[in-house]
Amino acid sequence: MKIFNTLTRIKEEFKPINKEIVNMYVCGPTVYDLFHLGNARTFIFFDCVRRYLEYNGYSVNYIQNFTDIDDKIINKSIKENRTICEISNKYIEEYYVDSDRLNIKRATQNPRATDCIEDMINLISKLMYSGFAYEIDGDVYFSVREFGSYGKLFGQDINTLKSGSRIKINKNKKDALDFILWKKNKENEPGYDSPWGIGRPGWHTECCSMIYKYFDGDTIDIHGGGIDLVFPHHENEIAQIEVLENKKLANYWMHCSFLNVGNEKMSKSLENFFTIREILNRYTGDVIRFFLLSVHYRNNISFDEEYMESANKSLSRIKKVYFNLINFKECDNVNKNECLDDIRKYHSTFIDKMNDDFNTADAISVIFEFVKYVNKYITNFNSLELSESIKIFDSFFDIFGLTYKEIEEFKEIENDVKEMVKKRMQFKQKKQFDQADIIRDELVKRGYILEDINDGTRIKDINNNLIYIVLV
Ligand SMILES: [Zn+2]
């Protein structure tokens, strides 16, 4: 399995530190509102990464934080006259509601920033003690110049960063790149006691001190997040830990690209976002997942109603073929495994695509090729070929986190239709064509098109998609 590592800018063979367990951390949401489709892309992609690792037999220790103290939460609490805790509790609950509907597996743990204040104070104290941080009037800053490798994740020299950055000049800081570790609290703001007075930790300290805490100070395998976190957030995480410890914070850094609306990134600040709740009211979690995973995670994806509709259609096409396969058990073709090699080849190609830096886009293309193949050859499949075909779809559903929901619904509709088609075939055998035609007309009215083949009848929908095949 190969992973594109943001740190080295190449695809590297994935070698977890422990052969059985993968330790993984993904930056989570700031809980002051419902999350939007752009956030969902990151959460769903890393859920897919986790599922694929589990598919490969690893047990994944997946930690994702909740940032529950932050300017946005404080502002909302003032505006709505509620406590910060009320705001964050509400949106943590809402996060679970939406992520469950998206079939995102729950993280192993979801630590909250406010539960780790002491750990963050400890980390900042260590940095102060070792001379990598300094305090000015109750604010504590990290001294970027003290960390020689600063800029390695972003891939820029520290001097270029300084001149090219859009960092606000703060005259309290010794250097424009220095970032805040501890913020002195302003009036009406919540605060915590610390050696530097009452205040709260900066966001960049949150994730790395959680990693330190929840993975016992060990290097983790994968650190993930949205691409906008590479700089400064992840660069700053690396600096704080690696300046103190003679080891890496994470071996593989993975970043998911933007979701665009038109030519702009979807974001709260640009006010061009759809909350995932709005989208979930129109499409199932499956369709949203399928849409978001249909583009490689390192490419931008554009949101468009038209694309969602097409994802919806494509997915139901796949589910219909799956339905056909699972309902084809009565088939007792005893051919000589003519299709077996092809089927196994589709499966291994699908896996190859996933092994190539989680190329979900190409993996979906393989599934589509296979859908065509099944539609063409299903009547020749013997039971081994059927079960091998079902396995491909099972792998796909499992890794992509798709449910079998609509397939069950098809099943219920189909049973009675299946019986009618069988009856029609019997009428035809007895040359009672009038009766046979009555059944055909009745089914057409219900939206089913029948197509006679050598050894049975194909049932199609009005869009000519194969739904089922009844054999003689
Ligand atoms: Zn983070």
Residues whose N, C-alpha, C, O or C-beta is under 5 A from the ligand:
A	BS01	ZN	C27 C207
